[in-house]
């Protein structure tokens, strides 16, 4: 089974931030998460609802797989990912080449302060949710729903 989605830019959610005042750095991170489209994949239902997901559920990953020649990948629960990381460790991870369709190159090109602001926002949100499903290699079929990328055109 597979699901076909169109990737669209989403409007910012009108949801209020979770309890506790955001630091200036975390507020910048919240803004960057919204304009960079992080929620589009890393928040279940965000893209489909036009960004109308309560903020307490943001960045908790998704069970929708992204399948292509690389296998099937899943948007990570970023709030659990950073649970035991330092800001510097997050910068290294964010700039590491990751399997498609994660646009890691966008994070690679961000200034250190911007990546650390996203980290500060993730830490402000705190851990929540469950880990995303594990990677499925190309020779295996995922159990849940997935978006199938077409084969690349011949060279």
N, C-alpha and C positions, 0 to 999 in steps of 0.2 A: 504494500500500500504506500502511496506517496501523495503528498500534498503539493499543489502548485500555488505559490504566493508571488505577488508582485512586491518588490522592495520599494517602499515609498518613504519619503521623509515624513516624520510624525510631528504633530503639534505638541508643544510642551504641556505637560499635565498641570491642571490647576490645583492638584493635591497639595496640602500643606506639608512642610517638612516634619519628620518625626519629632517627638518630644525632645526638648533641649535646644538651646540656641546654637546655630551653626557658627563656627569660627569663620573669619573672612576666607581662609584657605579652603575650608570645606564648602562654603557657599560658592566659591569659584569652581570647585570640583563638581558640585551639583549642576551648575550651568554648563560646564564642559560635557558632562554625561548626557545632558539633554541635547545640546547642539551637535555633538559628535555621533549621535544615534546609538549609543551604547545600549539603551533600553530596548531598541528595536529587536535585538536578538536576545539579550541577557535578561529580559523581563517577560515572562509568559503572558501573552495576550496584549502586549503593549501596542505593537504595530496594528493589529487587527482592530483595536478599540480606539485608534486615533489618539493614543496616549492617556486614556482615561483609566489608569490603573493606580490604586492608592500607593503612595510613596513607600509605605512600609513593606511593600512587596517588590520594590524595584531591585534589580540586579541579583535576583535569586536563581538565575539560570532558567533553562527551558528543556523540555523533553522532546522538542522538535529537532530532528536530526537534519544535517546538511550533508548530502551524499554526492560524491563525485569520484574521479579516479583515485583520490587519496583515501577513500573509505568514507565513513560517516562520522562526523564530528558533532558535538553538542555545545551550545553556549554555556560556559561555566557559570556556576554560582560564584560570582565575584566576591560576595560578602563572606563566604566561607574560604575562598582562595586567600584573602588577605588576613584572615583571622590570626595567624601566627607569623606574619611577615612584617619586616620593617619597610619603611618607605623606599629605601635604597634597593631592597630585594624586589619590591614591586616594580620599580623602574626597570630593573634588569629583565624581569619576566615580561613586562609590557613591551619591551623592545626586542624580544626574542622572536625569531620567525616561528609562526604558528601555522597549523594546517588551515586551509581555506574553509569557509569564506571569511574568517577573521581578518580584518584589515589591519594587522599588526604594524604595517608600514606607516599608517597614520599616527600611531602612538610613537613609533620610532622618530618621526619628524616633529613631534611636540617638544616644547621646551621642558627641561627637567621640572621646573616649577609647576607646569600644567599637569604632568603625570602625577606629581606628588599631591597636587590639589585633588585629583580624582581619588587617590589613595586616602586622603584625609576625609573625603566625603564617604567613602566605603567604610572607613573606621567609625565615622559618626553614625552611620546606619546600624552598624553592628552585625554580628553573625545572625543568619536566619535561613530557613528553608533547608532543603536537602541537596546533596551533590547532584550534578547533572549526570546522565547516563555515561558510561564508559565509551571510549572510542571503539568503533566497529571497523575492522579491516575491510579492504575492498572486496575480498572473496567471501565475505559473510553478509547476510541480509539483516538489517536492524529489525527489531521486534515492533517498535512503535512507529509513529508517523515521521515522515522525512520529506524534505524537498530534494528533488533529483536535478542536479545540474546536467545540462546537455553535454554531450561529448564535444571537445574542442574541434574547431574546423580543421581540416587537413592542411598541413603546411605546404 
